[in-house]
């Protein structure tokens, strides 16, 4: 059993082709919500039974409370040919949860093969913590390598970012991936998406960084020079830049823009004698958490790679670097 995707329109609506022994059966894809949709005739063809059998199993599934109709059924407009006429009808489609539930109830050879496959996949996931679709990996392997190459191309020659950190960045960008051409032509977002008032003072941020410094010193992970300001009011100057206004309006109007520039200014302006990268990364995460927009995809490894990428970038590429961060923070 394999799945293949093809784009149906320029929008996010796509199709999943689920190939059983009886041949290919077309399902609607809804990858924004990570599911697929199938009509009763499609599900019946998938498991090799008649439509009434599927209707009966679905009715039992909902009557027994195994699933809720409101979250697993969607009415979609479908164009059908009746004779020589095109007729638009509202047809009920059932999502992946419903299809899987039916698959464990149907009595047919195809359903049995489905259960063997599903049990094997579940067992692998339980034992190993992951499952691998080898055909899917092969299908996407070239695109994956291209994505890794795109990230590596951003790095300076002889940079200190490890391969594993590059992969973490690839993973972090998975839902909003970009091409190297987009980077070269600076086709990055210039604005964030979260307009939310988050108040930060220089004293507050300084205290957060001071606590961080003491914690690292206690763990013997920082020297006495770590976190010492090069000049008086250096952090106050950075906070002022991030929250500056012009003509009564904030220069950086969204949470994401403020976070991106907070990271950039601390890392690139070197306000501290030592520890600018770690301090910048902490301030970045702390501000996002304070604003309630910290993404789970921003793993420690991805944050490390992103911070080093900013640190080793050319000063002339500030807009590219902040644009890259904004792209990462898009939901």
DRENGU-747873 format. One record per residue: residue in one letter; x, y, z of N, C-alpha, C in turn. Coordinates in steps of 0.001 Angstrom, whole numbers, always signed. Layout:
BEGIN
R   code       n_u       n_v       n_w      ca_u      ca_v      ca_w       c_u       c_v       c_w
R      A         X         Y         Z         X         Y         Z         X         Y         Z
...
***
This chain:
BEGIN
R   code       n_u       n_v       n_w      ca_u      ca_v      ca_w       c_u       c_v       c_w
R      X      +847     -1190        +0        +0        +0        +0      +881     +1238        +0
R      X      +631     +2134      -900     +1431     +3343      -975      +545     +4545     -1174
R      X     +1110     +5722      -898      +393     +6966     -1122     +1215     +7842     -2042
R      X      +537     +8520     -2946     +1201     +9485     -3811      +376    +10761     -3804
R      X     +1089    +11912     -3832      +386    +13184     -3841      +556    +13861     -5185
R      X      -483    +14577     -5592      -343    +15447     -6750     -1142    +16704     -6483
R      X      -659    +17828     -7029     -1335    +19096     -6797     -2541    +19203     -7712
R      X     -3671    +19586     -7154     -4878    +19729     -7954     -5040    +21161     -8419
R      X     -4798    +22110     -7543     -4910    +23527     -7884     -3732    +24255     -7265
R      X     -3665    +25557     -7532     -2595    +26354     -6946     -2814    +26561     -5467
R      X     -4007    +26303     -4991     -4307    +26452     -3577     -3746    +25270     -2828
R      X     -4070    +25134     -1523     -3544    +24062      -717     -4333    +22784      -881
R      X     -5392    +22786     -1696     -6166    +21566     -1881     -5389    +20621     -2777
R      X     -5104    +19415     -2311     -4369    +18437     -3057     -5108    +17115     -3005
R      X     -4565    +16129     -3714     -5177    +14806     -3718     -4198    +13783     -3192
R      X     -4718    +12814     -2476     -3939    +11657     -2073     -4423    +10484     -2896
R      X     -3517     +9749     -3489     -3886     +8534     -4203     -3445     +7354     -3349
R      X     -4409     +6619     -2822     -4124     +5473     -1978     -4241     +4229     -2851
R      X     -3132     +3530     -3038     -3119     +2408     -3972     -3258     +1085     -3243
R      X     -4401      +449     -3398     -4622      -889     -2872     -4428     -1887     -4005
R      X     -4608     -3183     -3727     -4410     -4194     -4761     -5428     -4056     -5889
R      X     -6554     -3462     -5583     -7590     -3307     -6606     -7295     -2160     -7560
R      X     -6261     -1370     -7269     -5930      -234     -8128     -5922     +1061     -7339
R      X     -5767     +2162     -8027     -5689     +3460     -7359     -7076     +4013     -7077
R      X     -7220     +4563     -5876     -8477     +5168     -5466     -8177     +6597     -5025
R      X     -8874     +7537     -5563     -8570     +8939     -5337     -9269     +9465     -4089
R      X     -8502    +10129     -3230     -9051    +10781     -2043     -8702    +12255     -2081
R      X     -9537    +13050     -1444     -9239    +14473     -1306     -8227    +14653      -178
R      X     -7219    +15519      -409     -6225    +15794      +614     -6476    +17133     +1281
R      X     -6316    +17176     +2589     -6437    +18419     +3345     -5197    +18505     +4223
R      X     -4061    +18917     +3620     -2804    +18850     +4335     -2630    +19996     +5323
R      X     -3474    +20999     +5225     -3445    +22053     +6240     -3870    +21486     +7577
R      X     -4813    +20514     +7538     -5282    +19878     +8761     -4771    +18446     +8877
R      X     -3800    +18077     +8033     -3121    +16786     +8082     -4094    +15613     +8082
R      X     -4945    +15547     +7071     -5870    +14432     +6962     -6203    +14218     +5501
R      X     -7002    +13186     +5194     -7543    +12976     +3864     -9034    +12743     +4008
R      X     -9752    +12866     +2915    -11207    +12727     +2936    -11636    +11723     +1864
R      X    -12566    +10841     +2211    -13083     +9881     +1261    -14585     +9757     +1376
R      X    -15239     +9557      +230    -16686     +9343      +235    -16977     +7874      +523
R      X    -18242     +7550      +785    -18611     +6159     +1050    -18240     +5249      -116
R      X    -18524     +5613     -1385    -18111     +4745     -2490    -16598     +4535     -2556
R      X    -15827     +5567     -2252    -14376     +5433     -2281    -13890     +4496     -1183
R      X    -14451     +4640       +22    -14063     +3763     +1136    -14476     +2323      +840
R      X    -15651     +2157      +246    -16120      +820      -107    -15179      +177     -1120
R      X    -14741      +948     -2124    -13815      +416     -3124    -12474       +82     -2497
R      X    -12045      +897     -1535    -10776      +673      -861    -10745      -675      -147
R      X    -11858     -1023      +528    -11894     -2244     +1322    -12627     -3398      +630
R      X    -13045     -3188      -610    -13611     -4272     -1387    -14970     -4744      -934
R      X    -15845     -3827      -499    -17202     -4181       -76    -18193     -3226      -737
R      X    -19492     -3443      -480    -20534     -2596     -1043    -20775     -1367      -162
R      X    -21370      -334      -774    -21639      +913       -46    -22438      +715     +1238
R      X    -23510      -117     +1247    -24306      -274     +2474    -23482      -782     +3659
R      X    -22471     -1615     +3384    -21639     -2135     +4480    -20863      -995     +5139
R      X    -20354       -82     +4325    -19622     +1065     +4875    -20564     +1972     +5657
R      X    -21743     +2213     +5110    -22733     +3058     +5802    -23083     +2460     +7148
R      X    -23255     +1135     +7199    -23606      +468     +8458    -22484      +620     +9481
R      X    -21248      +417     +9062    -20122      +529     +9997    -19960     +1960    +10495
R      X    -20125     +2921     +9608    -20016     +4316    +10030    -21101     +4675    +11039
R      X    -22335     +4192    +10791    -23432     +4456    +11726    -23109     +3881    +13101
R      X    -22573     +2662    +13143    -22216     +2037    +14421    -21092     +2789    +15126
R      X    -20121     +3256    +14346    -18993     +4007    +14915    -19484     +5257    +15631
R      X    -20434     +5965    +15016    -20944     +7190    +15628    -21930     +6884    +16760
R      X    -22743     +5833    +16607    -23689     +5466    +17665    -22963     +5031    +18938
R      X    -21842     +4354    +18768    -21087     +3853    +19917    -20164     +4906    +20520
R      X    -20107     +6066    +19905    -19289     +7152    +20440    -17796     +6993    +20183
R      X    -17437     +6107    +19254    -16016     +5916    +18938    -15439     +7175    +18305
R      X    -16226     +7828    +17471    -15840     +9089    +16853    -17019    +10055    +16898
R      X    -16741    +11335    +16686    -17796    +12340    +16619    -17976    +12780    +15167
R      X    -19213    +12842    +14725    -19492    +13240    +13350    -18979    +14637    +13049
R      X    -19138    +15539    +14008    -18827    +16943    +13754    -17354    +17144    +13403
R      X    -16473    +16272    +13900    -15040    +16436    +13649    -14508    +15525    +12549
R      X    -15323    +14582    +12081    -14818    +13606    +11108    -15587    +13586     +9786
R      X    -16641    +14372     +9677    -17454    +14391     +8458    -17498    +15814     +7912
R      X    -17360    +15929     +6604    -17440    +17238     +5969    -18229    +17115     +4672
R      X    -19128    +18042     +4450    -19877    +18066     +3197    -19131    +18917     +2185
R      X    -18873    +18316     +1018    -18125    +19014       -24    -18912    +18980     -1324
R      X    -18825    +20066     -2067    -19522    +20137     -3349    -18748    +19335     -4395
R      X    -19420    +18405     -5047    -18807    +17536     -6045    -19593    +17613     -7345
R      X    -18875    +17707     -8452    -19506    +17737     -9770    -19579    +16312    -10306
R      X    -20777    +15849    -10643    -20981    +14516    -11181    -21625    +14602    -12562
R      X    -21292    +13658    -13418    -21910    +13575    -14737    -23116    +12647    -14661
R      X    -24296    +13166    -14943    -25512    +12366    -14997    -26032    +12458    -16428
R      X    -25746    +11398    -17191    -26015    +11475    -18622    -25014    +12413    -19253
R      X    -25518    +13461    -19896    -24636    +14459    -20495    -24590    +15740    -19675
R      X    -25242    +15693    -18512    -25308    +16907    -17668    -24295    +16846    -16523
R      X    -23732    +18002    -16215    -22907    +18134    -15019    -23800    +18592    -13874
R      X    -23825    +17822    -12805    -24690    +18129    -11667    -23829    +18315    -10431
R      X    -24029    +19430     -9739    -23311    +19693     -8497    -24130    +19166     -7320
R      X    -23478    +18342     -6495    -24159    +17788     -5328    -23273    +17917     -4095
R      X    -23941    +18064     -2949    -23244    +18070     -1672    -23107    +16621     -1194
R      X    -21877    +16134     -1103    -21625    +14754      -707    -20833    +14739      +592
R      X    -21172    +13803     +1465    -20456    +13680     +2723    -19134    +12941     +2506
R      X    -18073    +13528     +3027    -16752    +12904     +2993    -16300    +12648     +4428
R      X    -15591    +11553     +4602    -15153    +11123     +5933    -13632    +11209     +6011
R      X    -13128    +11689     +7165    -11693    +11922     +7256    -10926    +10640     +7584
R      X     -9611    +10786     +7736     -8739     +9632     +7914     -9105     +8824     +9156
R      X     -9504     +9492    +10237     -9888     +8767    +11456    -11046     +7812    +11182
R      X    -12052     +8303    +10447    -13211     +7471    +10131    -12821     +6319     +9215
R      X    -11972     +6598     +8225    -11543     +5555     +7293    -10791     +4447     +8028
R      X     -9905     +4836     +8953     -9163     +3844     +9730    -10095     +3008    +10601
R      X    -11077     +3656    +11234    -12022     +2936    +12086    -12821     +1912    +11286
R      X    -13248     +2311    +10100    -13984     +1382     +9245    -13095      +201     +8861
R      X    -11835      +481     +8590    -10908      -560     +8177    -10737     -1666     +9191
R      X    -10948     -1347    +10468    -10825     -2355    +11524    -12135     -3098    +11773
R      X    -13189     -2737    +11053    -14490     -3386    +11246    -14922     -4206    +10031
R      X    -14470     -3834     +8855    -14921     -4490     +7631    -14363     -5910     +7540
R      X    -15195     -6836     +7085    -14782     -8219     +6894    -14592     -8488     +5406
R      X    -13352     -8339     +4927    -13019     -8593     +3527    -11524     -8845     +3438
R      X    -11093     -9422     +2315     -9672     -9703     +2143     -8849     -8421     +2112
R      X     -9394     -7392     +1444     -8660     -6129     +1357     -8565     -5464     +2723
R      X     -9629     -5551     +3504     -9594     -4969     +4845     -8614     -5735     +5731
R      X     -8538     -7065     +5536     -7574     -7854     +6296     -6146     -7424     +5976
R      X     -5849     -7214     +4685     -4529     -6739     +4295     -4242     -5363     +4891
R      X     -5274     -4546     +4922     -5126     -3224     +5533     -4761     -3353     +7009
R      X     -5438     -4246     +7727     -5178     -4403     +9169     -3782     -4966     +9422
R      X     -3324     -5860     +8547     -1967     -6392     +8684      -949     -5266     +8542
R      X     -1172     -4450     +7508      -277     -3311     +7285      -328     -2320     +8448
R      X     -1531     -1996     +8908     -1691     -1004     +9976     -1073     -1500    +11285
R      X     -1261     -2773    +11601      -705     -3342    +12829      +821     -3345    +12776
R      X     +1371     -3705    +11614     +2823     -3702    +11446     +3386     -2300    +11628
R      X     +2708     -1318    +11042     +3158       +73    +11156     +3083      +563    +12598
R      X     +1985      +238    +13278     +1817      +646    +14675     +2872        -7    +15556
R      X     +3140     -1282    +15320     +4149     -1997    +16111     +5510     -1354    +15945
R      X     +5853     -1014    +14706     +7133      -367    +14454     +7231      +963    +15184
R      X     +6126     +1702    +15171     +6126     +3007    +15832     +6297     +2863    +17345
R      X     +5622     +1863    +17943     +5708     +1655    +19385     +7113     +1216    +19791
R      X     +7711      +308    +19000     +9018      -240    +19346    +10148      +742    +19083
R      X    +10042     +1488    +17981    +11153     +2342    +17573    +10887     +3829    +17757
R      X     +9639     +4203    +18028     +9317     +5611    +18216     +9107     +6366    +16929
R      X     +9165     +5672    +15795     +8948     +6316    +14506     +8584     +5245    +13482
R      X     +8034     +5688    +12367     +7758     +4793    +11255     +8351     +5391     +9991
R      X     +8785     +4544     +9090     +9424     +5004     +7865     +8658     +4486     +6659
R      X     +8221     +5397     +5828     +7618     +5031     +4556     +8733     +5118     +3518
R      X     +9327     +3951     +3168    +10519     +3947     +2326    +10258     +4550      +957
R      X     +9095     +4260      +388     +8791     +4801      -934     +8613     +6309      -869
R      X     +8014     +6775      +231     +7822     +8218      +404     +9174     +8918      +561
R      X    +10091     +8293     +1323    +11415     +8857     +1510    +12144     +8955      +172
R      X    +12067     +7881      -617    +12729     +7883     -1925    +12141     +8954     -2834
R      X    +10807     +9105     -2763    +10114    +10077     -3609    +10558    +11499     -3274
R      X    +10779    +11760     -1994    +11119    +13118     -1552    +12613    +13317     -1328
R      X    +13426    +12278     -1586    +14842    +12348     -1224    +15562    +13477     -1948
R      X    +15295    +13622     -3252    +15958    +14661     -4027    +15588    +16048     -3508
R      X    +14309    +16236     -3194    +13868    +17526     -2665    +14488    +17791     -1299
R      X    +14610    +16716      -498    +15210    +16860      +828    +16670    +17301      +709
R      X    +17434    +16655      -187    +18834    +17013      -360    +18975    +18446      -850
R      X    +18043    +18860     -1700    +18082    +20234     -2198    +17839    +21224     -1060
R      X    +16925    +20861      -150    +16645    +21731      +995    +17871    +21850     +1898
R      X    +18549    +20724     +2142    +19769    +20759     +2951    +20831    +21618     +2272
R      X    +20966    +21466      +954    +21955    +22249      +209    +21644    +23732      +284
R      X    +20353    +24077      +250    +19965    +25479      +332    +20408    +26094     +1659
R      X    +20231    +25337     +2741    +20650    +25852     +4045    +22172    +25965     +4104
R      X    +22863    +24926     +3623    +24322    +24953     +3665    +24872    +26113     +2850
R      X    +24191    +26459     +1762    +24656    +27547      +903    +24593    +28895     +1616
R      X    +23786    +28985     +2673    +23707    +30232     +3426    +24922    +30428     +4320
R      X    +25622    +29327     +4616    +26680    +29377     +5613    +28002    +29839     +5011
R      X    +28803    +30546     +5784    +30114    +30961     +5288    +31043    +29760     +5187
R      X    +32043    +29860     +4298    +33019    +28779     +4143    +33767    +28595     +5462
R      X    +33865    +27344     +5908    +34563    +27082     +7164    +33747    +27423     +8395
R      X    +32431    +27592     +8221    +31577    +27909     +9361    +31539    +26789    +10386
R      X    +31071    +27107    +11588    +31115    +26145    +12681    +29773    +25471    +12933
R      X    +28867    +25503    +11975    +27570    +24872    +12150    +27669    +23418    +11722
R      X    +27318    +22513    +12619    +27416    +21084    +12348    +26280    +20630    +11425
R      X    +26518    +19493    +10768    +25520    +18947     +9840    +24196    +18683    +10549
R      X    +24251    +18171    +11786    +23019    +17880    +12514    +22218    +19150    +12772
R      X    +22931    +20251    +13035    +22244    +21519    +13261    +21590    +22019    +11978
R      X    +22235    +21770    +10841    +21644    +22135     +9554    +20342    +21366     +9350
R      X    +20354    +20076     +9679    +19149    +19260     +9535    +18042    +19763    +10446
R      X    +18420    +20229    +11639    +17413    +20779    +12546    +16791    +22037    +11959
R      X    +17591    +22837    +11268    +17041    +24024    +10615    +16105    +23626     +9486
R      X    +16475    +22598     +8736    +15604    +22099     +7670    +14274    +21684     +8257
R      X    +14321    +20963     +9375    +13097    +20515    +10042    +12278    +21698    +10545
R      X    +12961    +22698    +11103    +12259    +23867    +11640    +11544    +24642    +10542
R      X    +12138    +24653     +9342    +11551    +25383     +8227    +10574    +24535     +7415
R      X    +10310    +23304     +7866     +9576    +22347     +7046     +8227    +22875     +6563
R      X     +7501    +23592     +7414     +6153    +24031     +7042     +6141    +25336     +6249
R      X     +7276    +26055     +6222     +7341    +27323     +5485     +8658    +27373     +4720
R      X     +8910    +26323     +3934    +10233    +26219     +3321    +10449    +27289     +2254
R      X    +11711    +27599     +2020    +12079    +28625     +1060    +13108    +28061      +101
R      X    +13297    +28704     -1030    +14314    +28285     -1985    +15516    +29216     -1881
R      X    +16634    +28747     -2394    +17829    +29583     -2377    +17624    +30831     -3228
R      X    +16822    +30689     -4287    +16508    +31846     -5124    +15774    +32906     -4318
R      X    +14877    +32466     -3435    +14162    +33423     -2580    +15140    +34149     -1672
R      X    +16151    +33436     -1200    +17166    +34066      -355    +17988    +35076     -1145
R      X    +18412    +34678     -2351    +19248    +35561     -3159    +18521    +36836     -3555
R      X    +17238    +36714     -3828    +16466    +37880     -4266    +15750    +38576     -3110
R      X    +16053    +38102     -1889    +15490    +38686      -668    +13968    +38683      -661
R      X    +13374    +37613     -1214    +11926    +37495     -1174    +11502    +36831      +147
R      X    +11823    +37517     +1222    +11459    +37071     +2553    +10381    +37986     +3109
R      X     +9628    +37521     +4101     +8665    +38437     +4733     +9391    +39583     +5409
R      X     +8821    +40752     +5310     +9393    +41916     +5976     +8606    +42263     +7232
R      X     +7434    +41660     +7367     +6587    +41909     +8528     +6255    +40590     +9219
R      X     +5968    +40690    +10503     +5511    +39523    +11242     +4003    +39387    +11122
R      X     +3423    +38487    +11929     +1986    +38238    +11837     +1236    +38502    +13131
R      X     +1975    +38685    +14239     +1321    +38819    +15545     +1424    +40252    +16042
R      X      +324    +40986    +15930      +294    +42350    +16467      -252    +42279    +17879
R      X      +652    +42342    +18812      +307    +42168    +20221     +1221    +43054    +21052
R      X      +644    +43763    +21981     +1423    +44676    +22802     +2173    +43893    +23876
R      X     +3480    +43868    +23770     +4328    +43195    +24761     +5330    +44213    +25279
R      X     +5249    +44516    +26546     +6107    +45537    +27135     +7370    +44910    +27712
R      X     +8507    +45445    +27299     +9799    +44975    +27806    +10641    +46196    +28146
R      X    +11210    +46195    +29330    +12104    +47283    +29725    +13540    +46773    +29739
R      X    +14481    +47693    +29649    +15891    +47325    +29679    +16238    +46671    +31013
R      X    +15668    +47179    +32098    +15943    +46606    +33417    +15439    +45164    +33505
R      X    +14262    +44904    +32935    +13698    +43556    +32961    +14580    +42592    +32182
R      X    +14973    +42968    +30965    +15815    +42099    +30153    +17185    +41910    +30798
R      X    +17733    +42959    +31367    +19038    +42859    +32032    +18984    +41876    +33184
R      X    +17870    +41876    +33922    +17727    +40951    +35043    +17633    +39507    +34558
R      X    +16911    +39302    +33462    +16805    +37957    +32866    +18188    +37456    +32457
R      X    +18968    +38314    +31809    +20302    +37936    +31366    +21249    +37745    +32547
R      X    +21063    +38527    +33592    +21882    +38379    +34798    +21620    +37028    +35454
R      X    +20347    +36643    +35533    +19988    +35336    +36106    +20583    +34203    +35265
R      X    +20549    +34381    +33968    +21118    +33397    +33057    +22615    +33252    +33289
R      X    +23275    +34386    +33436    +24723    +34390    +33680    +25060    +33666    +34978
R      X    +24317    +33938    +36037    +24582    +33296    +37320    +24348    +31792    +37251
R      X    +23334    +31403    +36512    +23043    +29978    +36367    +24172    +29264    +35628
R      X    +24687    +29877    +34555    +25786    +29274    +33808    +27058    +29227    +34642
R      X    +27306    +30266    +35417    +28498    +30279    +36279    +28419    +29188    +37337
R      X    +27240    +28989    +37880    +27058    +27943    +38893    +27323    +26563    +38300
R      X    +27031    +26413    +37004    +27266    +25140    +36319    +28654    +25093    +35688
R      X    +29453    +26138    +35944    +30810    +26252    +35405    +30831    +26192    +33879
R      X    +29811    +26844    +33279    +29719    +26912    +31823    +29966    +28318    +31304
R      X    +30420    +29210    +32185    +30684    +30591    +31777    +31815    +31157    +32612
R      X    +32603    +32032    +31995    +33710    +32675    +32696    +33226    +33952    +33368
R      X    +34151    +34595    +34081    +33806    +35840    +34775    +33491    +36959    +33786
R      X    +33967    +36824    +32554    +33720    +37851    +31540    +32346    +37716    +30898
R      X    +31709    +36556    +31085    +30428    +36316    +30429    +29379    +37328    +30905
R      X    +28693    +37958    +29944    +27586    +38840    +30278    +27981    +40207    +30806
R      X    +29277    +40565    +30747    +29696    +41892    +31188    +29512    +42880    +30039
R      X    +28752    +43936    +30281    +28489    +44912    +29232    +29769    +45659    +28854
R      X    +29987    +45800    +27546    +31164    +46514    +27060    +31098    +47999    +27403
R      X    +29890    +48515    +27380    +29703    +49932    +27705    +28435    +50087    +28544
R      X    +28371    +51148    +29292    +27207    +51380    +30139    +25953    +51572    +29278
R      X    +24867    +50942    +29711    +23563    +51081    +29061    +23528    +50458    +27659
R      X    +24379    +49443    +27422    +24397    +48792    +26111    +23072    +48076    +25842
R      X    +22558    +47353    +26830    +21285    +46640    +26668    +20131    +47630    +26537
R      X    +20233    +48736    +27277    +19189    +49756    +27161    +19126    +50294    +25738
R      X    +20285    +50448    +25109    +20320    +50929    +23734    +19675    +49940    +22765
R      X    +19899    +48646    +22988    +19312    +47627    +22110    +17806    +47582    +22284
R      X    +17349    +47593    +23530    +15907    +47605    +23779    +15274    +48835    +23157
R      X    +15965    +49951    +23238    +15464    +51177    +22625    +15339    +51046    +21114
R      X    +16311    +50382    +20498    +16257    +50183    +19049    +15100    +49271    +18642
R      X    +14895    +48204    +19421    +13849    +47241    +19088    +12463    +47853    +19240
R      X    +12295    +48702    +20254    +10977    +49274    +20547    +10878    +50733    +20125
R      X    +11744    +51165    +19245    +11734    +52567    +18836    +10479    +52904    +18029
R      X    +10102    +54155    +18086     +8931    +54632    +17345     +9351    +55736    +16378
R      X     +8557    +55896    +15340     +8799    +56962    +14364     +7451    +57514    +13946
R      X     +7265    +58799    +14193     +5983    +59430    +13881     +4841    +58853    +14695
R      X     +5139    +58418    +15924     +4106    +57872    +16795     +3804    +56397    +16552
R      X     +4497    +55777    +15581     +4288    +54355    +15293     +5575    +53579    +15549
R      X     +5424    +52365    +16053     +6585    +51516    +16285     +7228    +51137    +14957
R      X     +8546    +51156    +14915     +9257    +50773    +13704     +9057    +49285    +13418
R      X     +9127    +48466    +14468     +8879    +47027    +14351     +7542    +46744    +15045
R      X     +6512    +46539    +14244     +5146    +46562    +14773     +4625    +45211    +15252
R      X     +5310    +44128    +14941     +4821    +42812    +15335     +5792    +42139    +16296
R      X     +5282    +41133    +16995     +6100    +40373    +17942     +7280    +39732    +17227
R      X     +7024    +39151    +16042     +8081    +38455    +15320     +9200    +39399    +14886
R      X     +8826    +40599    +14450     +9842    +41569    +14045    +10706    +41974    +15237
R      X    +10068    +42211    +16367    +10825    +42589    +17575    +11766    +41465    +17999
R      X    +11262    +40231    +17975    +12087    +39087    +18382    +13282    +38921    +17450
R      X    +13037    +39023    +16143    +14114    +38857    +15162    +15208    +39896    +15364
R      X    +14805    +41134    +15610    +15793    +42200    +15768    +16463    +42153    +17144
R      X    +15770    +41656    +18144    +16387    +41481    +19455    +17524    +40471    +19344
R      X    +17264    +39367    +18663    +18312    +38363    +18445    +19456    +38962    +17640
R      X    +19117    +39630    +16550    +20153    +40162    +15658    +21031    +41199    +16362
R      X    +20424    +42142    +17051    +21199    +43225    +17666    +22119    +42717    +18779
R      X    +21642    +41778    +19596    +22489    +41271    +20678    +23641    +40446    +20116
R      X    +23356    +39639    +19100    +24397    +38784    +18525    +25411    +39605    +17725
R      X    +24943    +40549    +16920    +25831    +41264    +16001    +26454    +42533    +16591
R      X    +25779    +43179    +17540    +26317    +44429    +18099    +27300    +44189    +19241
R      X    +27405    +42951    +19695    +28350    +42576    +20757    +28281    +43496    +21972
R      X    +27123    +43563    +22630    +27029    +44414    +23821    +27824    +43870    +25014
R      X    +28194    +42570    +24968    +28904    +41946    +26081    +30335    +41583    +25688
R      X    +31198    +41545    +26689    +32578    +41123    +26460    +32631    +39684    +26002
R      X    +31736    +38858    +26534    +31665    +37444    +26166    +30218    +36973    +26317
R      X    +29819    +36008    +25499    +28492    +35416    +25652    +27390    +36086    +24860
R      X    +27733    +36791    +23779    +26701    +37498    +23002    +25730    +36538    +22310
R      X    +26270    +35449    +21767    +25392    +34513    +21049    +24429    +33818    +22002
R      X    +24935    +33327    +23123    +24054    +32655    +24077    +23058    +33628    +24700
R      X    +23506    +34829    +24949    +22601    +35836    +25515    +21535    +36243    +24507
R      X    +21936    +36385    +23249    +20970    +36738    +22207    +19929    +35652    +22024
R      X    +20369    +34385    +22018    +19440    +33267    +21868    +18470    +33206    +23043
R      X    +18993    +33431    +24251    +18112    +33411    +25428    +17091    +34535    +25352
R      X    +17531    +35742    +25012    +16620    +36887    +24931    +15543    +36647    +23883
R      X    +15925    +36036    +22766    +15004    +35713    +21676    +13901    +34768    +22162
R      X    +14304    +33662    +22790    +13342    +32673    +23282    +12497    +33250    +24416
R      X    +13143    +33984    +25303    +12418    +34577    +26446    +11342    +35535    +25956
R      X    +11660    +36359    +24963    +10676    +37322    +24468     +9517    +36608    +23776
R      X     +9824    +35581    +22959     +8762    +34836    +22277     +7856    +34138    +23289
R      X     +8462    +33581    +24333     +7654    +32915    +25362     +6800    +33941    +26112
R      X     +7364    +35088    +26393     +6627    +36148    +27078     +5431    +36602    +26240
R      X     +5612    +36602    +24913     +4536    +37007    +24001     +3574    +35865    +23695
R      X     +3940    +34643    +24096     +3071    +33498    +23863     +3084    +32981    +22442
R      X     +4195    +33164    +21712     +4247    +32718    +20309     +5464    +31830    +20042
R      X     +6040    +31217    +21064     +7199    +30354    +20881     +6769    +29067    +20201
R      X     +7404    +28723    +19087     +7042    +27552    +18296     +7796    +26320    +18777
R      X     +7099    +25171    +18782     +7717    +23919    +19202     +8826    +23489    +18244
R      X     +8739    +23906    +16968     +9745    +23511    +15980    +11098    +24157    +16240
R      X    +11149    +25173    +17096    +12402    +25849    +17390    +13143    +25060    +18473
R      X    +13754    +23961    +18086    +14494    +23115    +19007    +15790    +23799    +19416
R      X    +16438    +23332    +20504    +17731    +23917    +20896    +18758    +23854    +19777
R      X    +18753    +22730    +19023    +19715    +22597    +17924    +19435    +23595    +16812
R      X    +18151    +23758    +16468    +17781    +24714    +15430    +18105    +26135    +15874
R      X    +17867    +26441    +17148    +18169    +27769    +17676    +19674    +28024    +17633
R      X    +20465    +27002    +17958    +21922    +27130    +17903    +22382    +27445    +16490
R      X    +21857    +26678    +15517    +22240    +26897    +14119    +21811    +28275    +13638
R      X    +20609    +28680    +14010    +20101    +29990    +13592    +20946    +31106    +14183
R      X    +21318    +30971    +15447    +22129    +31995    +16112    +23507    +32099    +15481
R      X    +24131    +30951    +15191    +25436    +30965    +14540    +25343    +31530    +13131
R      X    +24226    +31243    +12466    +24015    +31784    +11125    +23991    +33305    +11168
R      X    +23298    +33859    +12140    +23255    +35314    +12319    +24643    +35845    +12671
R      X    +25326    +35156    +13598    +26632    +35621    +14067    +27656    +35677    +12939
R      X    +27613    +34696    +12024    +28625    +34606    +10978    +28205    +35281     +9672
R      X    +27058    +35910     +9668    +26573    +36566     +8458    +27288    +37889     +8238
R      X    +27271    +38321     +7006    +27841    +39621     +6666    +26900    +40708     +7162
R      X    +27470    +41797     +7675    +26645    +42886     +8210    +25727    +43469     +7136
R      X    +26117    +43366     +5870    +25294    +43899     +4782    +24055    +43056     +4535
R      X    +24007    +41860     +5140    +22878    +40955     +4927    +21908    +40938     +6105
R      X    +21842    +42043     +6828    +20954    +42131     +7989    +19504    +41834     +7610
R      X    +19017    +42435     +6527    +17620    +42227     +6135    +17356    +40766     +5775
R      X    +18343    +40108     +5163    +18185    +38691     +4851    +18078    +37865     +6127
R      X    +18934    +38163     +7085    +18943    +37385     +8321    +17654    +37571     +9117
R      X    +17222    +38801     +9258    +15977    +39031     +9993    +14789    +38461     +9220
R      X    +14850    +38528     +7879    +13789    +37936     +7068    +13730    +36430     +7241
R      X    +14898    +35790     +7360    +14972    +34356     +7583    +14315    +33992     +8913
R      X    +14591    +34784     +9938    +13988    +34543    +11252    +12475    +34731    +11183
R      X    +12023    +35764    +10485    +10583    +36003    +10340     +9897    +34825     +9645
R      X    +10560    +34269     +8644    +10004    +33124     +7929     +9861    +31937     +8871
R      X    +10867    +31713     +9699    +10840    +30615    +10651     +9701    +30758    +11657
R      X     +9381    +32005    +12003     +8373    +32256    +13026     +6951    +32286    +12466
R      X     +6810    +32148    +11148     +5474    +32108    +10570     +4790    +30816    +10955
R      X     +3459    +30878    +11197     +2709    +29678    +11586     +2031    +29085    +10367
***
